Amino acid sequence: MKKLIFIHIAIPLTLGGLIYISFRSQSLRMFNWFKWSHIDFFTSSIRNFVYPLKNDIPSWFYFSLPDALWVYSFSSALLILWKDQFEKGIYWLLIPLISGSIIEIAQWLKLVSGTFDLLDLIFTTLALCLSLIII
């Protein structure tokens, strides 16, 4: 059980977070949180080390993959939690899928800041499906 949690929840969340820290705009609110919590020296070190690679990496890697990793992690957590009652737990999988989808659609409708990206919708849907297949 601990191995499942580590591989399918902790690693994807950590990787997605590292991608955000490394390649996303420093105007994102999380960078203010890093400064407030006095860990900005740590996140800046990561960013300074990895950011020079940005031009060699496809944009979907740092724009779409973190969302997909979040959906995969959340879906995997729910599947692991509900493993003995899959029929009841399957409905909970709508939360990560709809959360990612609603944010993208709200961006498309200009209800929230950000840029709508169809690739994000595709990646998050594939992440949920992958979680279902693997777990």
C-alpha positions, 0 to 999 in steps of 0.5 A: 500500500505504501509503495502504491501511494508513493509511486502513484500519488507522491511522485506525480505530485512532486514531479508536477510541483518541480515542473511548476517551480522550474519553468512557470512564470514567477508571477504565479501566486505560489512564488509569493507563498514561497517568499512568505514562507522563506523557502524562496531560496530553495525554489530559486536554486531549483529554478536556476539549475533547471530553467536554462533547459526550458528552450530544449523542452516542448511547451506541453511539458511545462504547461499541460503535464503538471495538470495531468500529473495532478489529475493522475495523482488525485485519481490514483488516490481515490482509486486506492482509497476505494479499491474495495468498493470500486462501484461506489468510488468510481463517482468520486473520480469525477472530482479531479476530472471536472476540476481540471476541465472546469478551470480550462473552460472558465479560462476559455470563457474568460471567467478566470485568468489563464489561457485555455488549452485544449491539450490540457483537457486531453492530457487530464482526461488521459491521466484519469484513464491511465490511472484507471488502467494502472490502478 
